Amino acid sequence: MAELISIIVPVFNKAAYSRRCFSALMHTAHRPLEIIAVDNGSTDGTPPLLAEVESAAGRAGIGFTRIRNESNLGASTARNQGLAAASGRFVAVMDNDVVVKQRSWADRLASVLEARPDAGIVGPKLLFAFPPHTIQFAGGAVSPTGRVEFVGRGQPDGTPELNVPREVQCFISACWMMPRAIVDQLGGFDEAFNPVQFEDIDFSYRVRHAGHRILYIPSVEVYHFENVTTGMSPTINSTYLIVKNGMLFKKRWQFMFSRENGPSDGQIRWVAIEKVPLEKVGELEMVD
């Protein structure tokens, strides 16, 4: 019998993006499957949308749990609430601006975890959700001074060296899957990083420090609009949080990344990508 997979999706407003995210998740092939939506105090159309999604999940044979916070408690807290409610042997975390591309995405990631007991996190290739669907993230690297690189950012999807599975230093929590046993061993996301930024890079290093590996699996692809919550929420000062939480990450994990064979600061560059509004993005391809 197949193992239960849990998917945790924190949401904070941006109902139109959440609608696309959950609509695609309804087509996930794996069963048994449960989705846990943690609403961090949304004030737009998110609550009635989640009620619709709950009904659709029931028709699709998918378990669905709604958790409602009256205010935005932060990304780490929301994910931890989802982790506490999750029952699956494998747990995926996902942002609400992600749209899965393959119906088999969950099976593919879970099969890697099954085959690789040393794996603590497995993550897909993230593509920008708007044409020409270049790469947003093909695994994360960290320089000896603690700068984080989004490997492959802005490069074509077919770039050969980015289509090879490999071990990476870190992953972003826009989408990844991990065994429930990792959470039982290490606990959840550190709420010191609330409301957002670097909580996923910190968790990645906790996983690796405990002796587990983080694997990039390019055969699994998802679409990502990127920075929908952090970049489009006026109450979140993303630049300040990147500096503040980045300093906490560096202080905590310098003893590791300073000794790793990460890229030099000079090799790291941030490619600015002009975003396309959701209303101008057409239907996104879904394949088996």
C-alpha positions in Angstrom: 0.0 0.0 0.0 1.3 3.5 -0.9 2.5 5.8 1.9 0.5 8.9 2.8 2.1 12.1 1.6 1.2 15.4 3.4 1.5 18.8 1.6 1.7 21.9 3.8 0.8 25.3 2.1 0.9 28.5 4.2 -1.3 31.2 2.8 -1.5 34.9 3.5 -3.8 36.8 1.1 -3.0 36.6 -2.6 -6.1 34.4 -3.2 -5.7 34.4 -7.0 -2.2 32.8 -6.7 -3.5 30.3 -4.1 -6.3 29.3 -6.4 -3.8 28.3 -9.1 -1.6 26.5 -6.6 -4.5 24.4 -5.1 -6.1 23.8 -8.5 -2.9 22.1 -9.7 -2.5 20.1 -6.5 -5.9 18.6 -7.1 -4.4 16.8 -10.1 -1.5 15.2 -8.1 -1.6 11.5 -9.0 -0.4 10.1 -5.6 -2.9 8.6 -3.2 -3.3 8.7 -0.3 -2.7 12.4 -0.1 -3.5 15.2 2.3 -3.2 18.9 2.0 -2.9 21.2 5.0 -3.6 24.9 4.4 -2.5 27.3 7.1 -4.1 30.7 6.7 -2.0 33.3 8.3 -4.8 35.8 8.9 -5.8 36.5 5.3 -8.2 39.4 4.8 -9.0 38.9 1.2 -10.9 36.1 -0.5 -8.7 33.4 0.8 -11.1 32.0 3.5 -14.0 31.3 1.1 -11.4 30.0 -1.5 -10.2 27.4 1.0 -13.7 26.3 1.6 -14.1 25.7 -2.1 -10.8 23.8 -2.2 -11.9 21.6 0.7 -14.9 20.6 -1.3 -12.9 19.9 -4.4 -10.4 17.9 -2.4 -13.2 15.7 -1.0 -14.4 15.0 -4.5 -10.8 14.1 -5.6 -10.3 11.8 -2.7 -7.7 14.1 -1.0 -7.7 14.8 2.7 -7.9 18.5 3.4 -7.3 20.4 6.7 -7.7 24.2 7.2 -5.9 25.9 10.0 -6.8 29.6 10.6 -4.7 32.1 12.5 -6.2 35.5 13.2 -3.0 37.3 12.4 0.2 36.7 10.4 2.3 34.6 12.8 5.1 34.2 10.2 6.2 31.5 7.8 8.0 29.3 10.2 5.1 29.2 12.7 2.6 28.5 9.9 4.7 25.6 8.6 5.3 24.2 12.1 1.5 24.3 12.6 1.1 22.3 9.4 3.9 19.9 10.4 2.1 19.2 13.7 -1.1 18.4 11.9 0.6 16.3 9.2 0.2 12.5 9.3 2.2 11.4 6.2 5.4 9.5 6.2 6.7 12.1 3.7 5.9 15.8 4.0 6.1 18.4 1.3 6.2 22.1 2.1 5.1 24.5 -0.7 4.5 28.2 -1.1 1.1 29.4 -2.4 2.7 30.9 -5.5 3.9 27.5 -6.8 2.1 25.5 -9.5 3.1 21.9 -9.9 3.8 20.9 -13.5 3.7 17.1 -13.3 0.8 15.0 -11.9 3.5 12.5 -10.8 5.6 15.2 -8.9 4.9 13.7 -5.5 5.6 10.1 -6.5 8.9 11.1 -8.1 10.2 12.9 -5.1 9.0 10.3 -2.7 10.7 7.6 -4.8 14.0 9.3 -4.3 13.5 9.4 -0.5 12.6 5.7 -0.6 15.7 4.9 -2.5 18.1 7.2 -0.6 17.7 6.8 3.1 20.6 9.3 3.6 18.4 12.0 2.0 16.9 14.6 4.4 15.4 16.9 1.7 14.7 16.4 -2.0 13.7 19.3 -4.1 12.6 19.9 -7.7 13.7 22.4 -10.4 11.8 25.6 -10.0 10.9 27.4 -13.2 9.5 30.9 -13.5 5.8 30.7 -14.1 5.8 33.1 -17.1 7.3 32.5 -20.5 10.0 31.6 -21.5 9.9 29.6 -18.2 13.6 30.0 -17.4 15.0 28.5 -14.3 14.3 30.3 -11.0 16.2 27.8 -8.8 18.2 24.7 -9.4 19.5 24.1 -5.9 21.2 26.4 -3.5 24.9 27.1 -2.9 26.6 29.1 -0.1 29.9 31.0 -0.4 32.6 30.8 2.3 31.3 34.2 3.6 27.7 33.0 3.7 26.2 34.5 0.5 23.5 32.3 -0.9 23.3 31.6 -4.7 20.2 30.5 -6.6 22.0 28.2 -9.0 20.8 28.4 -12.6 18.7 31.5 -12.0 17.6 33.0 -15.4 19.1 30.2 -17.5 17.1 28.1 -20.0 15.3 25.1 -18.7 17.3 22.8 -21.1 20.7 23.8 -19.7 22.5 20.4 -19.6 24.5 20.8 -16.4 21.3 21.9 -14.6 19.5 18.7 -15.7 21.7 16.4 -13.6 20.7 15.3 -10.1 23.2 16.3 -7.5 23.8 17.1 -3.8 23.4 20.7 -2.9 24.2 22.9 0.1 20.7 24.1 0.7 17.2 24.4 -0.8 14.4 26.9 -0.6 11.1 26.0 0.9 9.1 27.2 -2.1 8.8 23.4 -2.7 10.6 20.5 -1.1 9.8 17.0 0.3 11.3 15.4 3.4 10.7 12.3 5.5 8.5 12.9 8.6 11.4 11.3 10.5 13.5 14.4 9.8 11.0 16.6 11.6 10.7 14.1 14.5 14.5 14.2 14.8 15.2 17.9 14.3 11.9 19.7 15.1 10.4 22.2 12.8 11.5 25.6 11.3 13.2 28.0 13.7 10.7 30.7 14.6 13.5 33.1 15.3 13.4 33.7 11.5 9.8 34.9 11.5 8.1 36.4 9.6 10.2 35.2 6.7 13.7 34.9 5.1 16.4 32.4 5.7 14.3 29.9 7.7 14.6 27.4 4.9 18.4 27.9 4.5 18.8 27.5 8.3 16.7 24.3 8.2 18.8 23.0 5.3 22.0 23.4 7.4 20.3 21.7 10.4 19.5 18.7 8.2 23.1 18.5 6.8 24.7 19.0 10.2 22.7 16.0 11.4 24.3 13.9 8.7 21.6 13.9 6.0 21.9 15.0 2.4 20.0 17.5 0.3 19.3 16.4 -3.2 18.3 18.4 -6.3 16.0 16.4 -8.6 15.7 18.2 -12.0 13.4 15.6 -13.5 10.7 17.1 -11.3 9.7 20.6 -12.3 7.3 23.2 -10.7 6.4 26.7 -11.7 7.1 29.5 -9.2 5.9 33.1 -9.4 8.5 34.1 -6.7 8.2 36.6 -3.9 4.5 36.9 -4.0 4.1 37.2 -0.2 7.3 38.8 0.7 7.6 41.1 -2.3 3.9 42.0 -2.5 3.0 42.5 1.1 3.4 46.1 2.3 3.7 45.1 5.9 6.8 42.9 5.2 10.1 44.8 4.9 11.8 42.1 2.9 15.2 43.9 2.5 15.5 44.4 6.2 14.6 40.8 7.0 17.1 39.5 4.5 19.9 41.4 6.2 18.7 40.7 9.8 18.0 37.0 9.3 21.0 36.6 7.0 23.2 37.8 9.9 21.6 35.2 12.2 22.2 32.5 9.7 25.8 33.5 9.2 26.5 33.6 12.9 25.0 30.2 13.4 26.4 28.3 10.5 29.7 30.0 9.7 31.6 27.0 11.1 30.1 24.9 8.3 29.9 27.1 5.2 33.3 28.7 5.7 34.9 25.3 5.3 32.7 24.1 2.4 33.7 24.2 -1.3 31.0 26.7 -2.1 31.2 29.4 -4.8 33.3 32.5 -4.2 31.4 35.8 -3.7 32.6 36.8 -7.1 30.9 33.9 -8.8 27.6 34.7 -7.3 25.3 37.1 -9.2 21.6 37.8 -8.8 19.9 37.9 -12.1 17.0 40.4 -12.0 14.0 38.9 -13.7 11.1 41.1 -14.8 8.0 39.6 -13.3 4.8 39.1 -15.2 1.5 39.8 -13.4 -0.7 36.8 -12.7 -3.5 38.1 -14.9 -1.2 38.1 -17.9 0.0 34.5 -17.3 -2.0 32.0 -19.3 -2.7 28.3 -18.5 0.4 26.5 -17.3 1.2 23.1 -18.9 0.5 20.1 -16.8 2.0 16.7 -17.8 2.2 13.3 -16.4 
